[in-house]
Amino acid sequence: MTTLYGLGTVGLSAVGITSGLATIGIVVGGAQSVGGTARNKINGVSDWNPNGPYYNWASTAEFGALPDNSPARMRLW
């Protein structure tokens, strides 16, 4: 829990933040390692990570649904 500019308490989970950062990479075009256009070289969460569905759920719960603008490819999740 943290206070955001004195506006009150904001509760952000570590998993939500971590997966949210990975989701931002997907929104801006995907990692370069999978043929994407984002500035990051590698994915924040691997396409084959068995926890990928959980991270995706946590990110959606924390920040809402975001579009996937990364290249189409095989994924575990």
C-alpha positions in Angstrom: 0.0 0.0 0.0 1.2 3.5 -0.8 -0.1 7.0 -0.7 -0.5 8.6 -4.1 0.3 12.3 -3.9 -1.6 12.6 -0.6 -4.9 11.5 -2.3 -5.3 8.4 -0.2 -4.1 4.9 -0.1 -3.5 3.0 -3.3 -3.1 -0.8 -3.2 -1.1 -2.3 -6.0 0.1 -5.9 -5.8 3.7 -6.7 -6.8 2.4 -9.4 -9.2 0.0 -6.8 -10.8 2.8 -4.3 -11.3 5.2 -6.8 -12.7 2.6 -8.3 -15.1 1.4 -4.8 -15.9 4.8 -3.9 -17.1 5.0 -7.0 -19.2 1.5 -6.1 -20.6 2.7 -2.6 -21.5 5.3 -4.3 -23.7 2.6 -6.3 -25.4 0.5 -3.2 -26.0 3.3 -1.2 -27.6 4.1 -3.9 -30.1 5.8 -6.8 -28.4 9.4 -7.5 -27.6 12.0 -7.5 -30.3 12.9 -11.1 -29.5 9.5 -12.2 -30.9 9.5 -9.9 -33.9 7.8 -7.0 -32.1 8.5 -3.3 -32.3 8.7 -2.3 -28.7 12.1 -1.0 -27.4 12.5 -4.0 -25.0 14.6 -6.8 -26.3 13.0 -9.7 -24.4 9.5 -10.5 -23.1 8.7 -9.6 -19.5 6.8 -12.9 -19.2 7.8 -15.7 -21.5 5.2 -17.1 -23.9 5.9 -20.5 -22.4 5.8 -19.5 -18.7 3.2 -21.8 -17.0 2.3 -18.8 -14.7 1.5 -16.7 -17.7 -2.3 -17.0 -17.4 -2.0 -15.9 -13.7 0.1 -12.9 -14.6 -2.3 -11.9 -17.4 -5.2 -12.2 -15.0 -3.4 -10.1 -12.3 -2.5 -7.4 -14.8 -6.1 -7.3 -16.1 -7.5 -7.1 -12.6 -5.1 -4.3 -11.7 -5.2 -2.2 -14.9 -8.1 -3.4 -17.0 -8.1 -5.1 -20.3 -5.5 -3.9 -22.8 -5.1 -4.7 -26.5 -2.4 -7.2 -27.6 -0.5 -5.5 -30.4 2.4 -8.0 -30.4 3.0 -10.3 -33.4 0.8 -13.4 -33.6 2.7 -16.5 -32.4 2.4 -19.7 -30.5 1.9 -19.3 -26.7 1.2 -21.5 -23.7 -1.3 -18.9 -22.6 
